Amino acid sequence: DKGGHKHFMAKEINEQPTVIAEAIRCYLPTGSNSVTLEGVDLDFRNVERLTMVACGTAYYACLTAKYWFEQLAGLPVEVDVASEFRYREPPMPAKSMALFVSQSGETADTLAALRYCTGKVDGILSVVNAAESSIARESDIALPIHAGVEIGVASTKAFTCQLTVLLILALKAASDRGTMDEAQIADHVAALRGLPSALNTALEQSEAIRRAALRLSEARDVLFLGRGIMYPLAMEGALKLKEISYIHAEGYPAGELKHGPIALIDKNMPVVFMTPTDALFDKTMSNMQEVMARKGKVLMISDAAGLSAGGNDLWNSIAMPEIHASLTPILYALPAQLLAYHTAVAKGTDVDQPRNLAKSVTVE
Ligand code: M6R
């Protein structure tokens, strides 16, 4: 049942405010300002390193969470794609914990990476959608994301629910390790409770995004740029677009522009900037100017202040509500997903069943 939508992907994109509210309700019971995770036997106090491993979109969720664990909890994090990690067989230092992220809980490479870590680390955590899966079963602690069944091959609501649970875990780590005081934690918890309503506001941009996508659908290649915590989302935006519209797309840290990709910029090249007005905004703006000076087509996704700084020469823009700095990757995932969705619809590709892809990759 597509719930009145043309595709499961559209339905699942639109479900995000509801499923994320549910995930928040499960991990942060109403009325509480702290992150205690009742019933979860987890303590980050003596952990010296966290290793996160996953594939595809779940890998980008891990890369995003690295910023949270490092910045909020002062915990060193290593992130790897499962197919590399499992064959590299890296040494696991004492006092490490390993965390595996998987929607299906059955991804062969992620499961093999988990098995490699068994017995070598102090704890195996997983963040899964399928609570009855192999990855959940073989973990010491499996944390469900409460996204509900995801049918579209392109992961959407699972990604943002993974991010939500990973942020809550990072707050738990910060609380255990004393890197944030009660007021700072309460501030994040309050911001999280406001997230579903901001996601609804973002979904209202669907029609504006559809218009931008009509123009994007004519491109051969698209570049996605972001800095800091928006860099993994740039890669996720590019992955979504290539998976379902078959347009070649790359996600890059904006600061890497000068080190190669700027050679691609000409009047035919759309460049999507994911730039909330955060601490790195001015740095990203100067990259945007470099793209504009070479006649690249800038599509800027930002809040009102950011868009006004972007000026009148933008090829296209998508407005997002203002939000707490830690939550920008979750909020900005929605326009990235909608952009890929509407572009694929404009091109007439098979949105829910893109060619050559399977929902669950249980073989190598
Ligand atoms: O089930 P998993 O989360 O372990 O799957 C990992 C990837 O195969 C998956 O995220 C894939 O990249 C999606 N098609 C992305 O949209």
Boltz pocket constraint, residues with backbone or C-beta under 6 A from the ligand:
constraints:
  - pocket:
      binder: B
      contacts: [[A, 55], [A, 56], [A, 57], [A, 58], [A, 101], [A, 102], [A, 103], [A, 104], [A, 105], [A, 106], [A, 107], [A, 110], [A, 153], [A, 154], [A, 155], [A, 156], [A, 240], [A, 243], [A, 357], [A, 358], [A, 359], [A, 360], [A, 361]]
      max_distance: 6.0
